[in-house]
Amino acid sequence: MESNKIKHLQFKEELQIPVSWGYLAAKVWGPEDGLPILALHGWQDNAGSFDTIAPLLPLNTRLVCLEFCGHGFSSHYPPGMFLSLYDHIYHVKMVIDFFRWEKVTLMGHSMGGQIATFVASIFSDKILKLISLDALKLRSSDPDNFSNEMKSVLTDFQSMAKKMEQVPRTSSITTYNQAREKLIRNYSGSVEAKHADILLARSLRKKGDDEYEYTRDLRTIIRPFLFNDFTTEKLREIARGILCPFLLIRARNSITSVSSEPVQLHQEFIEIYRNASKDFQLIEMDGKHHIHLTHPELVAPYICDFLNKNI
């Protein structure tokens, strides 16, 4: 049979999931009747984040790589609306309902992994398994500094909203090499040029001869997890709600949003996951924050074993 010749999971289609403000874009891999996996990318990334690891996943996988609102090819919110962590969590639930999945596995990197933990805890009856790629927890909010943090974020958002109204999009025009060098620099060595090219394929839109504009919504620059009202105790409650099998893959040389938090707190959350989940696995390996993109051959075997277990 022709299917027997297939050695790798195949890319199938670009998808536009309708929502009231436009659509959420997704890259879909694998057969329609495959085990559904919803992949969630990190902050300022896009569905291309999973391009190198997708072909290495089990052939019976239906991988939907979602792009969060304002990222990649997904529609932007209307002018004036605030974009936050809550929105992304809600949108993931909307996507699950769109596909009418009774059960789905979530796989998230960085911000996507943090959002996946929330969804897995809040909608635990819908989640079969959870895979977090270098995302242990959301950064805890400091209740003693709540007012100042809230003021800072709202001020930044107001400034960004005015900029979007007054400054034409052409002001973001860049050359390809400039965009690539900026991405590599901003990611602190987590990706090389060839990996930057993968992400830029959906982060840039060609406008002229070596003229590009960013597809991102400027509101996404205000990192949705730098300001939140989730204290450590609230995050503990979320962690306790993750009941499904949970695979956490951590890169030892990563710089993430929780790197400045005490090591004891990291260990505490690992123990909470271990006690709450039906099957918790922690895999630590040498590599940087985008290890799933840069070295998929190291990460994929652990994911495949986890996915195939008890299936």
Solvent accessible surface area in square Angstrom, and as a share of the most:
residue,aa,sasa,rsa
1,M,180,0.80
2,E,131,0.59
3,S,61,0.39
4,N,106,0.55
5,K,143,0.61
6,I,68,0.34
7,K,155,0.66
8,H,93,0.41
9,L,5,0.02
10,Q,80,0.36
11,F,89,0.37
12,K,106,0.45
13,E,69,0.31
14,E,90,0.40
15,L,42,0.21
16,Q,111,0.50
17,I,3,0.02
18,P,89,0.56
19,V,21,0.12
20,S,116,0.75
21,W,48,0.17
22,G,32,0.31
23,Y,67,0.26
24,L,0,0.00
25,A,3,0.03
26,A,0,0.00
27,K,25,0.10
28,V,1,0.01
29,W,21,0.07
30,G,1,0.01
31,P,48,0.30
32,E,152,0.68
33,D,132,0.68
34,G,10,0.09
35,L,36,0.18
36,P,27,0.17
37,I,0,0.00
38,L,0,0.00
39,A,0,0.00
40,L,0,0.00
41,H,0,0.00
42,G,1,0.01
43,W,62,0.22
44,Q,36,0.16
45,D,4,0.02
46,N,0,0.00
47,A,0,0.00
48,G,0,0.00
49,S,0,0.00
50,F,0,0.00
51,D,35,0.18
52,T,39,0.23
53,I,0,0.00
54,A,0,0.00
55,P,35,0.22
56,L,65,0.32
57,L,5,0.03
58,P,19,0.12
59,L,83,0.41
60,N,76,0.39
61,T,1,0.00
62,R,33,0.12
63,L,0,0.00
64,V,1,0.01
65,C,0,0.00
66,L,0,0.00
67,E,0,0.00
68,F,1,0.01
69,C,0,0.00
70,G,0,0.00
71,H,4,0.02
72,G,6,0.06
73,F,80,0.33
74,S,5,0.03
75,S,22,0.14
76,H,58,0.26
77,Y,15,0.06
78,P,59,0.37
79,P,113,0.71
80,G,53,0.51
81,M,86,0.38
82,F,74,0.31
83,L,12,0.06
84,S,22,0.14
85,L,4,0.02
86,Y,116,0.44
87,D,28,0.15
88,H,2,0.01
89,I,13,0.07
90,Y,132,0.50
91,H,2,0.01
92,V,0,0.00
93,K,41,0.17
94,M,50,0.22
95,V,1,0.00
96,I,1,0.00
97,D,71,0.37
98,F,89,0.37
99,F,56,0.23
100,R,212,0.77
101,W,32,0.11
102,E,147,0.66
103,K,94,0.40
104,V,1,0.00
105,T,0,0.00
106,L,0,0.00
107,M,0,0.00
108,G,0,0.00
109,H,2,0.01
110,S,18,0.11
111,M,0,0.00
112,G,0,0.00
113,G,0,0.00
114,Q,10,0.05
115,I,0,0.00
116,A,0,0.00
117,T,7,0.04
118,F,3,0.01
119,V,0,0.00
120,A,1,0.01
121,S,17,0.11
122,I,92,0.46
123,F,54,0.22
124,S,41,0.26
125,D,100,0.52
126,K,56,0.24
127,I,5,0.02
128,L,54,0.27
129,K,8,0.04
130,L,0,0.00
131,I,0,0.00
132,S,0,0.00
133,L,4,0.02
134,D,10,0.05
135,A,5,0.04
136,L,6,0.03
137,K,5,0.02
138,L,3,0.02
139,R,57,0.21
140,S,17,0.11
141,S,8,0.05
142,D,66,0.34
143,P,89,0.56
144,D,137,0.71
145,N,55,0.28
146,F,77,0.32
147,S,85,0.55
148,N,100,0.52
149,E,31,0.14
150,M,82,0.36
151,K,144,0.61
152,S,60,0.39
153,V,20,0.12
154,L,87,0.43
155,T,76,0.44
156,D,73,0.38
157,F,26,0.11
158,Q,105,0.47
159,S,70,0.45
160,M,31,0.14
161,A,17,0.13
162,K,104,0.44
163,K,100,0.42
164,M,62,0.28
165,E,125,0.56
166,Q,137,0.61
167,V,59,0.34
168,P,88,0.55
169,R,111,0.41
170,T,90,0.52
171,S,74,0.48
172,S,39,0.25
173,I,59,0.30
174,T,17,0.10
175,T,47,0.27
176,Y,54,0.20
177,N,91,0.46
178,Q,107,0.47
179,A,1,0.01
180,R,66,0.24
181,E,104,0.46
182,K,76,0.32
183,L,21,0.10
184,I,50,0.25
185,R,158,0.58
186,N,92,0.47
187,Y,39,0.15
188,S,76,0.49
189,G,38,0.37
190,S,11,0.07
191,V,3,0.01
192,E,107,0.48
193,A,42,0.33
194,K,132,0.56
195,H,11,0.05
196,A,0,0.00
197,D,46,0.24
198,I,43,0.22
199,L,2,0.01
200,L,3,0.02
201,A,71,0.55
202,R,13,0.05
203,S,18,0.12
204,L,14,0.07
205,R,108,0.40
206,K,125,0.53
207,K,108,0.46
208,G,25,0.24
209,D,137,0.71
210,D,67,0.35
211,E,82,0.37
212,Y,39,0.15
213,E,10,0.05
214,Y,29,0.11
215,T,2,0.01
216,R,57,0.21
217,D,1,0.00
218,L,48,0.24
219,R,7,0.03
220,T,3,0.02
221,I,64,0.33
222,I,28,0.14
223,R,74,0.27
224,P,17,0.10
225,F,4,0.02
226,L,78,0.39
227,F,46,0.19
228,N,7,0.04
229,D,50,0.26
230,F,24,0.10
231,T,36,0.21
232,T,31,0.18
233,E,94,0.42
234,K,98,0.42
235,L,6,0.03
236,R,58,0.21
237,E,107,0.48
238,I,30,0.15
239,A,1,0.01
240,R,106,0.39
241,G,20,0.19
242,I,0,0.00
243,L,86,0.43
244,C,11,0.07
245,P,24,0.15
246,F,0,0.00
247,L,1,0.00
248,L,0,0.00
249,I,2,0.01
250,R,50,0.18
251,A,8,0.06
252,R,143,0.52
253,N,90,0.46
254,S,25,0.16
255,I,129,0.65
256,T,34,0.20
257,S,22,0.14
258,V,5,0.03
259,S,66,0.43
260,S,101,0.65
261,E,23,0.10
262,P,76,0.48
263,V,115,0.66
264,Q,137,0.61
265,L,26,0.13
266,H,19,0.09
267,Q,89,0.39
268,E,57,0.26
269,F,2,0.01
270,I,4,0.02
271,E,67,0.30
272,I,23,0.12
273,Y,5,0.02
274,R,106,0.39
275,N,126,0.64
276,A,24,0.19
277,S,11,0.07
278,K,165,0.70
279,D,36,0.19
280,F,21,0.09
281,Q,54,0.24
282,L,49,0.25
283,I,36,0.18
284,E,80,0.36
285,M,19,0.08
286,D,97,0.50
287,G,15,0.14
288,K,96,0.41
289,H,26,0.12
290,H,8,0.04
291,I,5,0.03
292,H,2,0.01
293,L,1,0.00
294,T,25,0.15
295,H,85,0.38
296,P,17,0.11
297,E,99,0.44
298,L,84,0.42
299,V,0,0.00
300,A,3,0.03
301,P,71,0.45
302,Y,93,0.35
303,I,0,0.00
304,C,23,0.14
305,D,101,0.52
306,F,2,0.01
307,L,3,0.01
308,N,78,0.40
309,K,92,0.39
310,N,135,0.69
311,I,112,0.57
